[in-house]
Amino acid sequence: MKLIKSVRVEGFRSIRSQELSDLDATTCILGRNSSGKSNLLRALNLFFNGEVESGKELSFVRDYHERPQSRKKKIIYIAVEFSLPKYFKYRPGLKHLSALGREFTIVRRWELDPQRRPLDSLTVEGTPGPVP
């Protein structure tokens, strides 16, 4: 069952900016050594579970993609676009999520607060409409 339509990651480890679109129910991630395959999976783990690896919280020192000579604010951005099939049914405790509709994007951003601690924000983009 295809649920994720695309993934966009910016500013995470070796990934400056990368988008994977037109994902299928099964997607293989192939690439040379040190090309970012594992970091993509770590970014997805951070998005879904709130930690980079099991037992490892986000650390900007380790996990932020440093851009040389950049004075921009440090932000890690991960967006996942969902596309729910017609026959998709939410579990009983999650029925309220049907208000999101069949296609929506969840965006999570991490940036440093004045005390240099990571702050997480979550937004949902899309056209609301109930899933019958």
Accessible surface in RSA format (square Angstrom, percent):
REM  Atomic radii and reference values for relative SASA: ProtOr
REM  Chains: A
REM  Algorithm: Lee & Richards
REM  Probe-radius: 1.40
REM  Slices: 20
REM RES _ NUM      All-atoms   Total-Side   Main-Chain    Non-polar    All polar
REM                ABS   REL    ABS   REL    ABS   REL    ABS   REL    ABS   REL
RES MET A   1   127.71  66.1  67.72  44.8  59.99 142.8  74.41  63.3  53.30  70.6
RES LYS A   2    77.15  37.6  69.70  42.8   7.45  17.7  35.44  31.9  41.71  44.4
RES LEU A   3    63.34  35.3  59.97  42.9   3.38   8.5  59.97  42.1   3.38   9.1
RES ILE A   4    47.46  27.0  43.81  32.6   3.64   8.8  43.81  31.5   3.64   9.9
RES LYS A   5    65.34  31.9  65.34  40.1   0.00   0.0  36.21  32.6  29.13  31.0
RES SER A   6    11.67   9.9  11.63  15.5   0.04   0.1   3.40   7.2   8.27  11.6
RES VAL A   7     4.44   2.9   3.51   3.2   0.93   2.2   3.78   3.3   0.66   1.8
RES ARG A   8    74.75  31.4  74.21  37.8   0.54   1.3  24.34  33.3  50.41  30.6
RES VAL A   9     1.36   0.9   1.36   1.2   0.00   0.0   1.36   1.2   0.00   0.0
RES GLU A  10    49.99  28.7  49.99  37.8   0.00   0.0   6.03  11.7  43.97  35.9
RES GLY A  11     0.02   0.0   0.00   N/A   0.02   0.0   0.02   0.0   0.00   0.0
RES PHE A  12     0.00   0.0   0.00   0.0   0.00   0.0   0.00   0.0   0.00   0.0
RES ARG A  13    45.14  19.0  33.66  17.2  11.47  27.3  18.70  25.6  26.43  16.0
RES SER A  14    65.29  55.2  36.26  48.4  29.04  66.9  42.63  90.8  22.66  31.7
RES ILE A  15    15.71   8.9  12.50   9.3   3.21   7.7  15.71  11.3   0.00   0.0
RES ARG A  16   148.69  62.4 144.62  73.7   4.07   9.7  38.00  51.9 110.69  67.1
RES SER A  17    57.43  48.5  32.77  43.7  24.66  56.8  26.71  56.9  30.72  43.0
RES GLN A  18    91.33  51.1  86.84  63.5   4.49  10.7  22.40  47.7  68.94  52.3
RES GLU A  19    84.67  48.6  65.95  49.9  18.73  44.6  13.63  26.4  71.04  58.0
RES LEU A  20    52.61  29.3  49.34  35.3   3.27   8.2  52.57  36.9   0.04   0.1
RES SER A  21    67.37  56.9  48.69  65.0  18.68  43.0  18.40  39.2  48.97  68.6
RES ASP A  22   125.87  88.2 101.38 100.9  24.49  57.9  31.25  73.5  94.63  94.4
RES LEU A  23    24.10  13.4  22.28  15.9   1.82   4.6  23.56  16.5   0.54   1.4
RES ASP A  24    98.78  69.2  88.69  88.3  10.09  23.9  21.69  51.1  77.09  76.9
RES ALA A  25    62.58  57.5  31.13  48.0  31.45  71.5  32.62  45.9  29.96  79.4
RES THR A  26   115.62  82.2  95.07  96.4  20.55  49.0  67.62  90.8  48.00  72.6
RES THR A  27    64.71  46.0  35.17  35.7  29.54  70.4  37.11  49.8  27.61  41.7
RES CYS A  28   100.29  75.9  72.25  80.6  28.04  65.9  20.17  51.1  80.11  86.4
RES ILE A  29    65.30  37.2  41.81  31.1  23.49  56.6  44.72  32.2  20.58  55.8
RES LEU A  30   160.64  89.5 130.07  93.1  30.57  76.9 131.49  92.3  29.15  78.4
RES GLY A  31    44.09  54.4   0.00   N/A  44.09  54.4  22.91  62.9  21.17  47.4
RES ARG A  32   207.12  87.0 197.13 100.5   9.99  23.8  81.00 110.7 126.12  76.4
RES ASN A  33   139.33  96.1 119.18 115.2  20.16  48.5  30.48  73.4 108.86 105.2
RES SER A  34   120.97 102.2  71.53  95.5  49.44 113.9  51.16 109.0  69.80  97.8
RES SER A  35    68.48  57.9  27.56  36.8  40.92  94.3  35.02  74.6  33.45  46.9
RES GLY A  36    12.54  15.5   0.00   N/A  12.54  15.5   6.96  19.1   5.59  12.5
RES LYS A  37    62.44  30.5  57.75  35.4   4.68  11.1  50.08  45.1  12.36  13.2
RES SER A  38    62.72  53.0  59.44  79.3   3.27   7.5  21.22  45.2  41.49  58.1
RES ASN A  39    21.51  14.8  21.00  20.3   0.50   1.2   0.42   1.0  21.09  20.4
RES LEU A  40    12.37   6.9  12.37   8.9   0.00   0.0  12.37   8.7   0.00   0.0
RES LEU A  41   102.00  56.8  96.74  69.2   5.25  13.2  97.29  68.3   4.70  12.7
RES ARG A  42    65.03  27.3  63.45  32.3   1.58   3.8  10.48  14.3  54.55  33.1
RES ALA A  43     0.00   0.0   0.00   0.0   0.00   0.0   0.00   0.0   0.00   0.0
RES LEU A  44    35.00  19.5  34.59  24.7   0.41   1.0  34.92  24.5   0.07   0.2
RES ASN A  45    39.93  27.5  34.94  33.8   4.99  12.0  16.35  39.3  23.58  22.8
RES LEU A  46     0.95   0.5   0.95   0.7   0.00   0.0   0.95   0.7   0.00   0.0
RES PHE A  47    10.99   5.5   7.01   4.3   3.98  10.4   7.01   4.2   3.98  11.4
RES PHE A  48   102.37  51.2  71.21  44.1  31.16  81.1  73.64  44.6  28.73  82.2
RES ASN A  49    99.80  68.8  68.32  66.0  31.48  75.8  20.40  49.1  79.40  76.7
RES GLY A  50    35.53  43.8   0.00   N/A  35.53  43.8  15.56  42.7  19.97  44.7
RES GLU A  51    51.15  29.4  51.15  38.7   0.00   0.0   5.41  10.5  45.74  37.3
RES VAL A  52     1.24   0.8   0.00   0.0   1.24   3.0   0.00   0.0   1.24   3.4
RES GLU A  53    51.82  29.8  48.59  36.8   3.23   7.7  24.76  47.9  27.06  22.1
RES SER A  54   107.88  91.2  81.80 109.2  26.08  60.1  45.01  95.8  62.87  88.1
RES GLY A  55    69.81  86.1   0.00   N/A  69.81  86.1  37.46 102.8  32.36  72.5
RES LYS A  56    94.31  46.0  90.39  55.5   3.92   9.3  53.42  48.1  40.89  43.6
RES GLU A  57   137.75  79.1 128.95  97.6   8.81  21.0  42.21  81.6  95.54  78.0
RES LEU A  58    20.22  11.3   7.19   5.1  13.03  32.8   7.19   5.1  13.03  35.1
RES SER A  59    37.53  31.7  32.46  43.3   5.06  11.7  23.54  50.1  13.99  19.6
RES PHE A  60    16.18   8.1   7.23   4.5   8.95  23.3   7.46   4.5   8.72  25.0
RES VAL A  61   150.48  99.0 119.15 107.9  31.34  75.5 127.17 110.5  23.32  63.2
RES ARG A  62    97.16  40.8  74.05  37.7  23.11  55.0  55.99  76.5  41.16  24.9
RES ASP A  63     0.00   0.0   0.00   0.0   0.00   0.0   0.00   0.0   0.00   0.0
RES TYR A  64    17.25   8.1   5.23   3.0  12.02  31.3   2.24   1.7  15.01  18.5
RES HIS A  65    37.71  20.6  36.41  25.3   1.30   3.3  27.18  28.0  10.53  12.3
RES GLU A  66   104.40  59.9  88.71  67.1  15.69  37.3  56.10 108.5  48.30  39.4
RES ARG A  67    48.17  20.2  45.69  23.3   2.48   5.9  14.91  20.4  33.27  20.2
RES PRO A  68   120.92  88.1  96.72  88.2  24.20  88.0 106.12  87.6  14.80  92.0
RES GLN A  69   188.73 105.5 140.86 102.9  47.87 114.0  59.47 126.6 129.26  98.0
RES SER A  70    42.48  35.9  14.08  18.8  28.40  65.4  15.49  33.0  26.99  37.8
RES ARG A  71   239.70 100.6 202.55 103.3  37.15  88.4  79.52 108.7 160.18  97.1
RES LYS A  72   161.10  78.6 142.80  87.6  18.30  43.6  92.87  83.6  68.23  72.7
RES LYS A  73   133.94  65.3 110.09  67.5  23.86  56.8  74.61  67.2  59.34  63.2
RES LYS A  74    63.67  31.1  60.00  36.8   3.67   8.7  30.86  27.8  32.82  35.0
RES ILE A  75    42.60  24.2  37.64  28.0   4.96  11.9  37.64  27.1   4.96  13.5
RES ILE A  76     0.00   0.0   0.00   0.0   0.00   0.0   0.00   0.0   0.00   0.0
RES TYR A  77    50.24  23.5  50.24  28.6   0.00   0.0  25.98  19.5  24.26  29.9
RES ILE A  78     0.00   0.0   0.00   0.0   0.00   0.0   0.00   0.0   0.00   0.0
RES ALA A  79     8.54   7.9   7.50  11.6   1.03   2.4   7.51  10.6   1.03   2.7
RES VAL A  80     0.00   0.0   0.00   0.0   0.00   0.0   0.00   0.0   0.00   0.0
RES GLU A  81    48.26  27.7  47.47  35.9   0.79   1.9   6.23  12.1  42.03  34.3
RES PHE A  82    25.25  12.6  25.25  15.6   0.00   0.0  25.25  15.3   0.00   0.0
RES SER A  83    23.72  20.0  21.08  28.1   2.64   6.1   1.29   2.7  22.44  31.4
RES LEU A  84    13.52   7.5   6.45   4.6   7.07  17.8   6.71   4.7   6.81  18.3
RES PRO A  85    26.89  19.6  15.19  13.9  11.70  42.5  26.75  22.1   0.14   0.9
RES LYS A  86   177.22  86.5 161.29  99.0  15.93  37.9 104.43  94.0  72.78  77.5
RES TYR A  87   148.61  69.4 129.26  73.5  19.34  50.3 115.40  86.7  33.21  40.9
RES PHE A  88    36.36  18.2  32.68  20.2   3.68   9.6  34.22  20.7   2.14   6.1
RES LYS A  89   159.47  77.8 134.61  82.6  24.86  59.2  93.15  83.8  66.32  70.6
RES TYR A  90    29.05  13.6  17.77  10.1  11.28  29.3  18.57  14.0  10.48  12.9
RES ARG A  91   169.51  71.2 164.48  83.8   5.03  12.0  71.54  97.8  97.97  59.4
RES PRO A  92   122.44  89.2 104.80  95.5  17.64  64.1 107.36  88.6  15.07  93.7
RES GLY A  93    63.81  78.7   0.00   N/A  63.81  78.7  42.05 115.4  21.76  48.7
RES LEU A  94    60.01  33.4  60.01  42.9   0.00   0.0  60.01  42.1   0.00   0.0
RES LYS A  95   121.23  59.1 118.33  72.6   2.90   6.9  77.98  70.2  43.25  46.1
RES HIS A  96   130.23  71.2 106.33  73.9  23.90  61.1  89.61  92.4  40.61  47.3
RES LEU A  97    62.87  35.0  61.86  44.3   1.00   2.5  62.87  44.1   0.00   0.0
RES SER A  98    23.15  19.6  23.15  30.9   0.00   0.0   3.77   8.0  19.37  27.1
RES ALA A  99    61.94  56.9  56.32  86.9   5.62  12.8  59.64  84.0   2.30   6.1
RES LEU A 100    41.17  22.9  37.99  27.2   3.18   8.0  39.66  27.9   1.52   4.1
RES GLY A 101     3.07   3.8   0.00   N/A   3.07   3.8   3.07   8.4   0.00   0.0
RES ARG A 102    63.84  26.8  58.34  29.7   5.50  13.1  39.66  54.2  24.19  14.7
RES GLU A 103    85.99  49.4  77.81  58.9   8.17  19.5  30.64  59.3  55.35  45.2
RES PHE A 104    16.43   8.2  12.36   7.7   4.07  10.6  15.88   9.6   0.54   1.6
RES THR A 105    27.54  19.6  27.54  27.9   0.00   0.0  11.07  14.9  16.47  24.9
RES ILE A 106    33.32  19.0  33.32  24.8   0.00   0.0  33.32  24.0   0.00   0.0
RES VAL A 107     4.94   3.2   4.26   3.9   0.68   1.6   4.26   3.7   0.68   1.8
RES ARG A 108    33.77  14.2  33.77  17.2   0.00   0.0   3.03   4.1  30.73  18.6
RES ARG A 109    80.77  33.9  80.21  40.9   0.57   1.4  19.75  27.0  61.03  37.0
RES TRP A 110     9.91   4.0   9.91   4.8   0.00   0.0   2.67   1.4   7.24  11.8
RES GLU A 111    36.59  21.0  36.59  27.7   0.00   0.0  11.95  23.1  24.64  20.1
RES LEU A 112    29.44  16.4  15.79  11.3  13.65  34.3  15.79  11.1  13.65  36.7
RES ASP A 113    14.45  10.1   7.23   7.2   7.22  17.1   6.52  15.3   7.93   7.9
RES PRO A 114   127.01  92.6  89.28  81.4  37.73 137.1 102.45  84.6  24.56 152.6
RES GLN A 115   117.47  65.7  92.62  67.7  24.85  59.2  47.69 101.5  69.78  52.9
RES ARG A 116   161.09  67.6 143.30  73.0  17.79  42.4  62.41  85.3  98.68  59.8
RES ARG A 117   139.61  58.6 138.95  70.8   0.66   1.6  61.35  83.8  78.26  47.4
RES PRO A 118    56.38  41.1  36.37  33.2  20.02  72.8  36.37  30.0  20.02 124.4
RES LEU A 119    98.38  54.8  96.12  68.8   2.25   5.7  97.19  68.3   1.19   3.2
RES ASP A 120    70.08  49.1  37.17  37.0  32.92  77.8  23.40  55.1  46.68  46.6
RES SER A 121    54.53  46.1  48.51  64.7   6.02  13.9  47.04 100.2   7.49  10.5
RES LEU A 122   104.06  58.0  77.21  55.2  26.85  67.5  77.33  54.3  26.73  71.9
RES THR A 123    72.94  51.9  68.04  69.0   4.90  11.7  67.42  90.6   5.52   8.4
RES VAL A 124    69.15  45.5  37.85  34.3  31.30  75.4  37.85  32.9  31.30  84.9
RES GLU A 125    93.34  53.6  87.32  66.1   6.02  14.3  39.25  75.9  54.08  44.2
RES GLY A 126    54.03  66.6   0.00   N/A  54.03  66.6  23.92  65.6  30.11  67.4
RES THR A 127   113.60  80.8 103.41 104.8  10.19  24.3  69.47  93.3  44.13  66.7
RES PRO A 128   106.30  77.5  86.29  78.7  20.01  72.7  87.41  72.2  18.89 117.4
RES GLY A 129    25.81  31.8   0.00   N/A  25.81  31.8  24.71  67.8   1.10   2.5
RES PRO A 130   114.50  83.5  99.54  90.7  14.96  54.4  99.54  82.2  14.96  93.0
RES VAL A 131    16.72  11.0   2.52   2.3  14.20  34.2   2.52   2.2  14.20  38.5
RES PRO A 132   132.92  96.9  81.30  74.1  51.62 187.6 119.93  99.0  13.00  80.8
END  Absolute sums over single chains surface
CHAIN  1 A     9020.2       7245.6       1774.6       4967.4       4052.8
END  Absolute sums over all chains
TOTAL          9020.2       7245.6       1774.6       4967.4       4052.8
